[in-house]
Amino acid sequence: MKSSKIIGYWPTVHLAQLPQIAKEIWTHLPQPSLVGLQAEMGSGKTTLVKTLLAEAQIDHFEGSPTFSIVQSYLSPNKGPIYHLDCYRIEGAEEIPNLGLEELLDENAYFFIEWPQNITEILPNQHYWLYIRSNADQSREITLCHDH
């Protein structure tokens, strides 16, 4: 039986605060870690991943891998990091052809947008970043650990 524990909560985050929030998020993530980002379209998933990568000393962000699904990075202080965008995966029958199960076995960090499209292959222990839009244009960010 899975249980989820909130390990980080930031109720009102403005864009200028993202670097500090990213630094705090990294303190909660052991290597390897898989982090699913749950949020509505346009609420800042890719922006948060870009900021997390910048905090990992990656300055050549390639954008969201919407069409390629996977973008890989090598951080000098965090090691391999993969950014996945699973928005275009429409059904479980597509997953075996993409090689994602093998990829997720790697000793690396994973940040996955639209993880609900690949729940069948997510490991039992993983993290969730929930992003909610507030009325004042800020975001509420919650980091949870499923175990």
C-alpha positions as CSV (number, residue, x, y, z in Angstrom):
1,M,0.0,0.0,0.0
2,K,1.4,3.3,-1.1
3,S,1.5,6.3,1.3
4,S,2.3,9.8,0.4
5,K,4.1,12.3,2.7
6,I,4.4,16.0,2.2
7,I,8.1,16.9,2.5
8,G,8.0,20.5,1.1
9,Y,5.3,23.1,0.9
10,W,5.5,26.6,-0.6
11,P,2.1,28.3,-0.6
12,T,2.9,31.5,-2.5
13,V,5.8,31.3,-5.0
14,H,6.5,34.1,-7.4
15,L,8.8,33.7,-10.4
16,A,11.7,35.5,-8.8
17,Q,11.6,33.0,-5.9
18,L,12.0,29.9,-8.0
19,P,15.8,29.7,-7.7
20,Q,15.5,29.5,-3.9
21,I,12.6,27.0,-4.1
22,A,14.7,24.9,-6.5
23,K,17.6,24.9,-4.1
24,E,15.2,23.7,-1.3
25,I,13.7,21.0,-3.5
26,W,17.1,19.6,-4.3
27,T,17.8,19.2,-0.5
28,H,15.0,16.6,-0.4
29,L,16.0,14.5,-3.4
30,P,18.4,11.6,-3.0
31,Q,20.1,10.1,-6.0
32,P,18.5,8.5,-7.8
33,S,15.1,10.2,-7.7
34,L,12.1,10.3,-10.0
35,V,9.9,13.4,-9.7
36,G,6.6,13.6,-11.4
37,L,5.2,17.1,-12.0
38,Q,1.5,17.4,-11.7
39,A,-0.1,20.7,-12.9
40,E,-2.5,22.1,-15.4
41,M,-1.2,23.2,-18.8
42,G,0.6,26.5,-18.6
43,S,1.1,26.5,-14.9
44,G,4.9,26.4,-14.9
45,K,6.1,22.7,-15.0
46,T,8.7,23.4,-17.6
47,T,9.8,26.6,-15.9
48,L,10.3,24.8,-12.7
49,V,12.3,22.0,-14.4
50,K,14.5,24.7,-16.1
51,T,15.1,26.3,-12.7
52,L,15.9,22.9,-11.1
53,L,18.4,22.2,-13.9
54,A,20.0,25.7,-13.5
55,E,20.5,24.9,-9.8
56,A,22.2,21.7,-10.9
57,Q,24.7,23.9,-12.9
58,I,23.1,23.1,-16.3
59,D,22.9,26.3,-18.3
60,H,21.9,24.9,-21.7
61,F,18.2,24.1,-21.1
62,E,16.8,22.6,-24.3
63,G,13.2,23.4,-23.6
64,S,10.4,20.9,-23.1
65,P,10.9,17.6,-24.9
66,T,7.3,17.5,-26.1
67,F,8.1,15.8,-29.4
68,S,11.3,13.8,-28.5
69,I,9.8,12.9,-25.0
70,V,13.3,12.7,-23.4
71,Q,16.0,15.2,-23.0
72,S,19.2,14.2,-21.2
73,Y,21.6,16.4,-19.3
74,L,24.8,15.8,-17.3
75,S,25.2,18.0,-14.2
76,P,28.7,18.5,-12.8
77,N,27.3,18.2,-9.2
78,K,24.2,15.9,-9.7
79,G,25.2,13.5,-12.4
80,P,22.8,12.4,-15.1
81,I,19.4,14.1,-15.2
82,Y,16.5,13.3,-17.6
83,H,13.6,15.6,-18.4
84,L,10.7,13.7,-19.8
85,D,7.5,15.2,-21.3
86,C,4.9,12.4,-21.6
87,Y,2.1,14.6,-22.8
88,R,2.0,13.0,-26.3
89,I,1.8,9.4,-24.9
90,E,-1.8,8.4,-25.4
91,G,-2.0,4.9,-24.1
92,A,-0.1,2.2,-22.2
93,E,0.4,0.3,-25.4
94,E,2.8,3.0,-26.6
95,I,5.1,2.7,-23.6
96,P,7.0,-0.5,-24.5
97,N,8.1,1.0,-27.9
98,L,9.6,4.1,-26.3
99,G,12.2,2.3,-24.1
100,L,11.2,4.3,-21.0
101,E,11.2,1.3,-18.7
102,E,14.9,0.7,-19.3
103,L,15.6,4.4,-19.1
104,L,13.9,4.6,-15.6
105,D,16.3,1.9,-14.4
106,E,19.2,4.2,-14.7
107,N,20.9,5.7,-11.6
108,A,19.8,9.2,-12.4
109,Y,17.4,12.0,-11.6
110,F,14.2,12.2,-13.6
111,F,11.8,15.1,-13.9
112,I,8.6,14.0,-15.7
113,E,5.9,16.2,-17.0
114,W,2.5,14.5,-17.5
115,P,3.6,11.4,-15.5
116,Q,0.0,10.2,-15.3
117,N,0.5,9.0,-18.8
118,I,3.1,6.4,-17.7
119,T,1.9,5.5,-14.2
120,E,2.2,1.8,-15.1
121,I,6.0,2.0,-15.2
122,L,6.7,4.4,-12.4
123,P,8.7,2.9,-9.5
124,N,7.0,2.4,-6.2
125,Q,9.1,5.1,-4.5
126,H,9.0,8.4,-6.2
127,Y,8.3,12.1,-5.7
128,W,5.5,14.4,-6.8
129,L,5.7,18.1,-7.4
130,Y,2.2,19.6,-7.4
131,I,1.9,23.1,-8.9
132,R,-1.3,25.1,-8.4
133,S,-2.0,28.5,-9.8
134,N,-3.1,31.2,-7.2
135,A,-5.4,34.1,-8.0
136,D,-2.4,36.6,-7.7
137,Q,-0.4,34.8,-10.4
138,S,1.8,33.1,-7.8
139,R,2.0,29.3,-7.6
140,E,1.5,26.9,-4.7
141,I,4.1,24.1,-4.9
142,T,4.0,20.9,-2.8
143,L,6.6,18.2,-2.8
144,C,5.5,14.8,-1.8
145,H,7.2,11.4,-1.4
146,D,5.3,8.2,-2.3
147,H,6.6,5.1,-0.6
